[in-house]
Structure formats: C-alpha cells, structure tokens
C-alpha cells in the first residue's frame, strides 16, 4: 500500500471511492487515482475496505423503546405548563387535593360559625395559625405586631361619705335609686 | 399564535427548533421523529452497545434540546448542534468510565485481533471481530467513524460536532480507514492462500 496518501488526499477520494470503482472513473480521475494510490489494486482495496466499514456501520441494533418518548412528553408537560408562584394555586394540583382543601375550608368556616360571638382576634389567629402550619416555609411571613393597649376608663361609683347614716349604703348602688339618700341630701340643703 | 397553518413535515430543522422555543409540541415531536432513531444508533454504538445507557442519553439529549431551544442561534444548523449535545454527554461518560478504570480504550496504536486458525477464514467471524474492534475504539475515533459512515455527515459537520479542526477529522478518518484497509489486505491474503 502506498504510504504517500495523506489525509487531505483521502478526504478528497473518500466520497468518490464510495460510489465508483476504478473503471467507472473518468480518464482524468484515473490518472489522479494512479498518482495518489499508486496502483489500481490499491484503489480497489481501499474501496473494499470502505464497503466493509459501511457494513460495520450498518449493524442492526435493538429497537428504540417507546418509554423514551413517553418520558419526554411528561418532561414537556412539566416544562411548558404555567407555574403559579403559590403552590396551592397551581393548576397541576390534583383534583382530589383541591376537593380536600375545599372541604377543610368549609369545615373551618362551620366551626367558626358555632363559636358565638367570634372575636375578630380569634378569627385572625385561627386563620394565621392554619396558614402558618399548612403552607410550605417561606411562603408566608407572620409579622408580630405589638398588642395595642387601649386605655379603658373604669368608672367606679362610691358613696359621698362612708359615715353617712343611711339604711342603704351598699357601694355601687346608683345614686338615683336611693330615696333615703335623696331625702338626706334635701334635708341638708334646707 | 396560529399554529394550524404550520407545515411541520416540510419545515426545516432550524424552523422547527424555533417553533419549539415557542412551546410548539408538534414541532418537538417532528424533530424527535426525524432524529431519534439515527441519534439512538449513534449513541448505542458509541456507548459500548449498551441499550439502556443509549436510551437514557437520547432522552437527556432531547431534554437539553427542549431546555436550550430558545438559545439556539439563528443562522446555525440544527444537526451538528444536536449531535454536539449528544457527543458532549458521551464524552463525560467516557471520562467517568476512565476515572473509574472501566473503559478499555484503544488509542492510535491499537491492535485488532483477527480470529486465528480455521476461524480466520470465516468472514462472519472476522467481521464480528472487526465490529468488536470498532466497539473498543477510543471515543475520538469511534465518533468520527460513526458520524461519517453511519450518520453520513459531512466532514465540516463532524468537525463542528467534535469541536476539532477539519484537518483533525480528516487525519482521524484517514488513519482509521488505512488500518481497516490493512486489516482487510491481510484478511484477503489469508483467504486467497
């Protein structure tokens, strides 16, 4: 085999050698082939080896299984479906989970309804607690606000004087309801 | 977007990948139909005829196509891009195997063992041995062999896929063929004797 054949010459001859035997070549190509390969026999040997190579390349292989396409379809669905930022609003959430969520919501409402009167603070804490314990972390932030103390004015009734001789001196009794006291007060003013 | 007017079968690969970027499932399916089997063949042969591995890599390749469809540059050709994704995945697998010491790769000075004695004259056996030899080629040589002779890609495309100069592809292909021709020559002598 002629060693002078270089990669560039081979790259030139490779597509020709695939399809044409030496006798099929044009007279110009024959001359060039003889110059590059050295002889017709070497050209034909390369051609045979090319056929062998192609046969090797065309070896039968096991068929491609359909599972590959199925998993790609699943991947496509996951990739292209719009993703809601809040997980429980995702349309991908299975319907039974939606149903369970609705039932829980109704039960919660019903249980709150039975507590009368429902103080706004209780409602607020129940809702916050429920969300806090059901939502995944980092989706809810509970900001603790200092309790605002509302000043309450306590009005306490006391009799004018403890030493006052009255038959009814019970503290806390409204002034207008005590006729003896009224009488005493009137006598004092006279 | 009106996708009903799209003609998928006659659309070029480059058009289809642009449609994939617009989340057109049918475009993706068409590309899969066109390339799944040839790409699977390539992966199967490149990955030591391991069917499960070839299927996994095929899936990974198409997943990457799906993820990177919007990064596909206009004006580039799709086929080398697709094969380069697959090839890079295989390259990593070869590296992993090499690290674990599992792969037996034959380099430039590889020797192919012909069946000895009477079996030498059995063409089928010789071909099987040659097939095994191809299977044992280095990743670089096997890629060139498969891309050229099995996938019928142009040399320039192969160079693009393997990210090597065109001259390197020519050189690899030449040495591969020369070796095959030599082997065949010796085989012919044995057959004729």
Interface residues (C-beta under 8 A of the other chain):
Chain A: X1 X5 X6 X7 X8 X10 X11 X14 X45 X46 X48 X49 X50 X52 X53 X54 X55 X56 X57 X58 X59 X61 X62 X64 X65 X67 X68 X69 X71 X72 X75 X76 X79 X80
Chain B: X23 X25 X28 X32 X36 X37 X40 X41 X44 X45 X49 X51 X55 X58 X59 X62 X63 X66 X67 X127 X130 X131 X134 X145 X146 X149 X150 X155 X167 X170 X171 X173 X174 X175 X177 X178 X180 X181 X182 X183 X184 X185 X188
